[in-house]
Amino acid sequence: MAIDRIVLAVAGCFVLASVALSQLHSVHWLWFTAFVGANLLQASFTGFCPMAKILKAVGARLPARWAFE
């Protein structure tokens, strides 16, 4: 799986988990949901994604369109 797909999958899992935790434990878990959403929004504007940098450092493969990096 390519890095961009992994980032989307992890973000989706984080959102679902934090929403579930907000219902089962504390409403303050919704702050984590907001953080994930804000990070995805800034990544769409700046092109910088901390999760993608981490995945690249541990050896996840890049999609073909990023091959020049």
A tleap script that builds the chain and sets N, CA, C and O, in Angstrom:
source leaprc.protein.ff14SB
mol = sequence {
  NMET ALA ILE ASP ARG ILE VAL LEU ALA VAL
  ALA GLY CYS PHE VAL LEU ALA SER VAL ALA
  LEU SER GLN LEU HIE SER VAL HIE TRP LEU
  TRP PHE THR ALA PHE VAL GLY ALA ASN LEU
  LEU GLN ALA SER PHE THR GLY PHE CYS PRO
  MET ALA LYS ILE LEU LYS ALA VAL GLY ALA
  ARG LEU PRO ALA ARG TRP ALA PHE CGLU
}
set mol.1.N position { 0.853 -1.173 0.000 }
set mol.1.CA position { 0.000 0.000 0.000 }
set mol.1.C position { 0.899 1.236 0.000 }
set mol.1.O position { 1.911 1.275 0.701 }
set mol.2.N position { 0.533 2.223 -0.773 }
set mol.2.CA position { 1.319 3.447 -0.896 }
set mol.2.C position { 1.082 4.377 0.295 }
set mol.2.O position { 0.076 4.268 0.997 }
set mol.3.N position { 2.021 5.283 0.506 }
set mol.3.CA position { 1.972 6.184 1.654 }
set mol.3.C position { 0.678 6.985 1.693 }
set mol.3.O position { 0.078 7.118 2.759 }
set mol.4.N position { 0.235 7.517 0.570 }
set mol.4.CA position { -0.981 8.341 0.586 }
set mol.4.C position { -2.196 7.542 1.053 }
set mol.4.O position { -3.048 8.068 1.769 }
set mol.5.N position { -2.276 6.284 0.654 }
set mol.5.CA position { -3.379 5.427 1.100 }
set mol.5.C position { -3.263 5.100 2.586 }
set mol.5.O position { -4.268 5.053 3.295 }
set mol.6.N position { -2.042 4.876 3.053 }
set mol.6.CA position { -1.831 4.576 4.470 }
set mol.6.C position { -2.227 5.777 5.323 }
set mol.6.O position { -2.873 5.616 6.358 }
set mol.7.N position { -1.846 6.976 4.899 }
set mol.7.CA position { -2.192 8.190 5.642 }
set mol.7.C position { -3.710 8.330 5.751 }
set mol.7.O position { -4.230 8.626 6.827 }
set mol.8.N position { -4.412 8.121 4.656 }
set mol.8.CA position { -5.874 8.228 4.683 }
set mol.8.C position { -6.494 7.156 5.583 }
set mol.8.O position { -7.442 7.434 6.318 }
set mol.9.N position { -5.966 5.946 5.526 }
set mol.9.CA position { -6.493 4.859 6.357 }
set mol.9.C position { -6.256 5.137 7.846 }
set mol.9.O position { -7.152 4.932 8.665 }
set mol.10.N position { -5.065 5.597 8.192 }
set mol.10.CA position { -4.754 5.899 9.593 }
set mol.10.C position { -5.615 7.061 10.092 }
set mol.10.O position { -6.141 7.009 11.204 }
set mol.11.N position { -5.760 8.105 9.276 }
set mol.11.CA position { -6.587 9.242 9.673 }
set mol.11.C position { -8.033 8.804 9.891 }
set mol.11.O position { -8.666 9.223 10.860 }
set mol.12.N position { -8.556 7.974 9.007 }
set mol.12.CA position { -9.919 7.470 9.167 }
set mol.12.C position { -10.083 6.643 10.431 }
set mol.12.O position { -11.084 6.769 11.136 }
set mol.13.N position { -9.102 5.799 10.715 }
set mol.13.CA position { -9.153 4.995 11.950 }
set mol.13.C position { -9.085 5.867 13.189 }
set mol.13.O position { -9.793 5.617 14.164 }
set mol.14.N position { -8.227 6.901 13.159 }
set mol.14.CA position { -8.137 7.820 14.295 }
set mol.14.C position { -9.456 8.543 14.525 }
set mol.14.O position { -9.898 8.683 15.666 }
set mol.15.N position { -10.082 8.999 13.460 }
set mol.15.CA position { -11.362 9.714 13.598 }
set mol.15.C position { -12.432 8.787 14.156 }
set mol.15.O position { -13.142 9.156 15.093 }
set mol.16.N position { -12.557 7.595 13.597 }
set mol.16.CA position { -13.561 6.651 14.087 }
set mol.16.C position { -13.311 6.268 15.545 }
set mol.16.O position { -14.249 6.187 16.338 }
set mol.17.N position { -12.048 6.032 15.895 }
set mol.17.CA position { -11.730 5.670 17.277 }
set mol.17.C position { -12.022 6.810 18.240 }
set mol.17.O position { -12.557 6.582 19.325 }
set mol.18.N position { -11.681 8.030 17.858 }
set mol.18.CA position { -11.919 9.155 18.764 }
set mol.18.C position { -13.407 9.468 18.906 }
set mol.18.O position { -13.849 9.875 19.981 }
set mol.19.N position { -14.176 9.287 17.851 }
set mol.19.CA position { -15.628 9.483 17.966 }
set mol.19.C position { -16.231 8.415 18.878 }
set mol.19.O position { -17.088 8.716 19.709 }
set mol.20.N position { -15.786 7.182 18.724 }
set mol.20.CA position { -16.269 6.114 19.602 }
set mol.20.C position { -15.885 6.387 21.050 }
set mol.20.O position { -16.701 6.207 21.954 }
set mol.21.N position { -14.651 6.820 21.274 }
set mol.21.CA position { -14.213 7.123 22.635 }
set mol.21.C position { -14.970 8.315 23.225 }
set mol.21.O position { -15.201 8.369 24.433 }
set mol.22.N position { -15.355 9.270 22.374 }
set mol.22.CA position { -16.130 10.411 22.879 }
set mol.22.C position { -17.509 9.974 23.355 }
set mol.22.O position { -18.079 10.585 24.259 }
set mol.23.N position { -18.040 8.928 22.755 }
set mol.23.CA position { -19.348 8.429 23.168 }
set mol.23.C position { -19.249 7.505 24.371 }
set mol.23.O position { -20.163 7.459 25.194 }
set mol.24.N position { -18.154 6.773 24.481 }
set mol.24.CA position { -18.008 5.779 25.539 }
set mol.24.C position { -17.268 6.292 26.769 }
set mol.24.O position { -17.494 5.794 27.872 }
set mol.25.N position { -16.405 7.259 26.603 }
set mol.25.CA position { -15.549 7.676 27.712 }
set mol.25.C position { -15.729 9.142 28.073 }
set mol.25.O position { -16.253 9.457 29.141 }
set mol.26.N position { -15.298 10.045 27.190 }
set mol.26.CA position { -15.340 11.471 27.485 }
set mol.26.C position { -15.516 12.260 26.195 }
set mol.26.O position { -14.951 11.913 25.158 }
set mol.27.N position { -16.295 13.308 26.274 }
set mol.27.CA position { -16.534 14.158 25.112 }
set mol.27.C position { -15.252 14.880 24.672 }
set mol.27.O position { -15.182 15.380 23.549 }
set mol.28.N position { -14.258 14.936 25.532 }
set mol.28.CA position { -12.999 15.603 25.203 }
set mol.28.C position { -12.204 14.883 24.113 }
set mol.28.O position { -11.275 15.462 23.549 }
set mol.29.N position { -12.550 13.645 23.813 }
set mol.29.CA position { -11.901 12.937 22.702 }
set mol.29.C position { -12.193 13.597 21.364 }
set mol.29.O position { -11.477 13.362 20.390 }
set mol.30.N position { -13.230 14.415 21.303 }
set mol.30.CA position { -13.533 15.107 20.054 }
set mol.30.C position { -12.448 16.122 19.699 }
set mol.30.O position { -12.335 16.511 18.536 }
set mol.31.N position { -11.651 16.557 20.670 }
set mol.31.CA position { -10.512 17.428 20.370 }
set mol.31.C position { -9.498 16.697 19.490 }
set mol.31.O position { -8.868 17.306 18.626 }
set mol.32.N position { -9.346 15.407 19.710 }
set mol.32.CA position { -8.442 14.618 18.874 }
set mol.32.C position { -8.981 14.530 17.446 }
set mol.32.O position { -8.217 14.606 16.484 }
set mol.33.N position { -10.293 14.369 17.316 }
set mol.33.CA position { -10.922 14.364 15.991 }
set mol.33.C position { -10.656 15.680 15.274 }
set mol.33.O position { -10.319 15.687 14.090 }
set mol.34.N position { -10.808 16.797 15.989 }
set mol.34.CA position { -10.550 18.117 15.408 }
set mol.34.C position { -9.083 18.266 15.000 }
set mol.34.O position { -8.781 18.854 13.962 }
set mol.35.N position { -8.178 17.732 15.818 }
set mol.35.CA position { -6.750 17.790 15.492 }
set mol.35.C position { -6.448 17.036 14.195 }
set mol.35.O position { -5.721 17.534 13.336 }
set mol.36.N position { -7.002 15.850 14.063 }
set mol.36.CA position { -6.780 15.055 12.848 }
set mol.36.C position { -7.332 15.796 11.629 }
set mol.36.O position { -6.672 15.872 10.593 }
set mol.37.N position { -8.538 16.338 11.755 }
set mol.37.CA position { -9.131 17.084 10.646 }
set mol.37.C position { -8.323 18.316 10.274 }
set mol.37.O position { -8.132 18.602 9.092 }
set mol.38.N position { -7.844 19.049 11.279 }
set mol.38.CA position { -7.036 20.245 11.017 }
set mol.38.C position { -5.715 19.870 10.344 }
set mol.38.O position { -5.237 20.586 9.464 }
set mol.39.N position { -5.135 18.757 10.757 }
set mol.39.CA position { -3.886 18.307 10.153 }
set mol.39.C position { -4.108 17.918 8.690 }
set mol.39.O position { -3.281 18.235 7.835 }
set mol.40.N position { -5.204 17.241 8.399 }
set mol.40.CA position { -5.511 16.894 7.007 }
set mol.40.C position { -5.747 18.147 6.171 }
set mol.40.O position { -5.329 18.212 5.015 }
set mol.41.N position { -6.412 19.138 6.751 }
set mol.41.CA position { -6.673 20.385 6.028 }
set mol.41.C position { -5.378 21.127 5.722 }
set mol.41.O position { -5.170 21.569 4.592 }
set mol.42.N position { -4.503 21.268 6.721 }
set mol.42.CA position { -3.242 21.970 6.464 }
set mol.42.C position { -2.382 21.200 5.482 }
set mol.42.O position { -1.669 21.811 4.686 }
set mol.43.N position { -2.428 19.876 5.517 }
set mol.43.CA position { -1.644 19.081 4.575 }
set mol.43.C position { -2.126 19.299 3.139 }
set mol.43.O position { -1.330 19.271 2.200 }
set mol.44.N position { -3.424 19.514 2.977 }
set mol.44.CA position { -3.941 19.744 1.630 }
set mol.44.C position { -3.472 21.078 1.058 }
set mol.44.O position { -3.327 21.214 -0.156 }
set mol.45.N position { -3.234 22.067 1.929 }
set mol.45.CA position { -2.770 23.379 1.464 }
set mol.45.C position { -1.253 23.456 1.335 }
set mol.45.O position { -0.740 24.047 0.385 }
set mol.46.N position { -0.535 22.863 2.286 }
set mol.46.CA position { 0.922 23.024 2.312 }
set mol.46.C position { 1.677 21.877 1.666 }
set mol.46.O position { 2.816 22.052 1.233 }
set mol.47.N position { 1.057 20.699 1.594 }
set mol.47.CA position { 1.750 19.534 1.066 }
set mol.47.C position { 2.625 18.850 2.097 }
set mol.47.O position { 3.262 17.844 1.787 }
set mol.48.N position { 2.673 19.375 3.326 }
set mol.48.CA position { 3.472 18.778 4.405 }
set mol.48.C position { 2.572 17.943 5.291 }
set mol.48.O position { 1.597 18.448 5.849 }
set mol.49.N position { 2.898 16.662 5.422 }
set mol.49.CA position { 2.132 15.759 6.268 }
set mol.49.C position { 3.099 15.017 7.190 }
set mol.49.O position { 3.917 14.230 6.713 }
set mol.50.N position { 3.021 15.253 8.501 }
set mol.50.CA position { 3.927 14.579 9.427 }
set mol.50.C position { 3.837 13.052 9.344 }
set mol.50.O position { 4.859 12.370 9.428 }
set mol.51.N position { 2.640 12.514 9.180 }
set mol.51.CA position { 2.483 11.058 9.096 }
set mol.51.C position { 3.184 10.507 7.858 }
set mol.51.O position { 3.787 9.436 7.922 }
set mol.52.N position { 3.117 11.210 6.743 }
set mol.52.CA position { 3.799 10.763 5.526 }
set mol.52.C position { 5.314 10.776 5.723 }
set mol.52.O position { 6.010 9.881 5.244 }
set mol.53.N position { 5.824 11.783 6.424 }
set mol.53.CA position { 7.262 11.843 6.708 }
set mol.53.C position { 7.695 10.650 7.561 }
set mol.53.O position { 8.738 10.047 7.309 }
set mol.54.N position { 6.891 10.313 8.568 }
set mol.54.CA position { 7.200 9.176 9.436 }
set mol.54.C position { 7.176 7.878 8.635 }
set mol.54.O position { 8.077 7.049 8.763 }
set mol.55.N position { 6.148 7.703 7.809 }
set mol.55.CA position { 6.039 6.486 7.005 }
set mol.55.C position { 7.194 6.362 6.016 }
set mol.55.O position { 7.708 5.268 5.785 }
set mol.56.N position { 7.592 7.479 5.441 }
set mol.56.CA position { 8.725 7.457 4.513 }
set mol.56.C position { 10.006 7.065 5.238 }
set mol.56.O position { 10.839 6.343 4.689 }
set mol.57.N position { 10.164 7.543 6.478 }
set mol.57.CA position { 11.365 7.238 7.257 }
set mol.57.C position { 11.447 5.757 7.632 }
set mol.57.O position { 12.540 5.200 7.739 }
set mol.58.N position { 10.287 5.120 7.830 }
set mol.58.CA position { 10.305 3.702 8.195 }
set mol.58.C position { 10.269 2.778 6.981 }
set mol.58.O position { 10.289 1.555 7.125 }
set mol.59.N position { 10.216 3.366 5.782 }
set mol.59.CA position { 10.379 2.554 4.584 }
set mol.59.C position { 9.125 2.214 3.807 }
set mol.59.O position { 9.164 1.317 2.965 }
set mol.60.N position { 8.011 2.891 4.051 }
set mol.60.CA position { 6.817 2.649 3.236 }
set mol.60.C position { 7.102 3.109 1.813 }
set mol.60.O position { 7.878 4.040 1.597 }
set mol.61.N position { 6.473 2.455 0.850 }
set mol.61.CA position { 6.778 2.805 -0.539 }
set mol.61.C position { 5.997 4.037 -0.983 }
set mol.61.O position { 4.884 4.291 -0.522 }
set mol.62.N position { 6.600 4.784 -1.877 }
set mol.62.CA position { 5.991 5.990 -2.421 }
set mol.62.C position { 5.128 5.643 -3.626 }
set mol.62.O position { 5.442 4.707 -4.361 }
set mol.63.N position { 4.030 6.396 -3.841 }
set mol.63.CA position { 3.277 6.178 -5.078 }
set mol.63.C position { 4.102 6.612 -6.286 }
set mol.63.O position { 5.040 7.397 -6.148 }
set mol.64.N position { 3.763 6.114 -7.447 }
set mol.64.CA position { 4.544 6.363 -8.661 }
set mol.64.C position { 4.671 7.849 -8.978 }
set mol.64.O position { 5.700 8.282 -9.496 }
set mol.65.N position { 3.647 8.631 -8.676 }
set mol.65.CA position { 3.704 10.056 -9.018 }
set mol.65.C position { 4.693 10.826 -8.139 }
set mol.65.O position { 5.028 11.968 -8.453 }
set mol.66.N position { 5.168 10.219 -7.037 }
set mol.66.CA position { 6.168 10.866 -6.162 }
set mol.66.C position { 7.560 10.312 -6.412 }
set mol.66.O position { 8.476 10.585 -5.636 }
set mol.67.N position { 7.740 9.550 -7.461 }
set mol.67.CA position { 8.999 8.855 -7.691 }
set mol.67.C position { 10.187 9.802 -7.859 }
set mol.67.O position { 11.326 9.404 -7.615 }
set mol.68.N position { 9.942 11.041 -8.268 }
set mol.68.CA position { 11.033 11.979 -8.507 }
set mol.68.C position { 11.618 12.538 -7.218 }
set mol.68.O position { 12.676 13.166 -7.266 }
set mol.69.N position { 10.980 12.339 -6.065 }
set mol.69.CA position { 11.489 12.881 -4.805 }
set mol.69.C position { 12.606 12.039 -4.237 }
set mol.69.O position { 13.144 12.361 -3.178 }
savepdb mol mol.pdb
quit
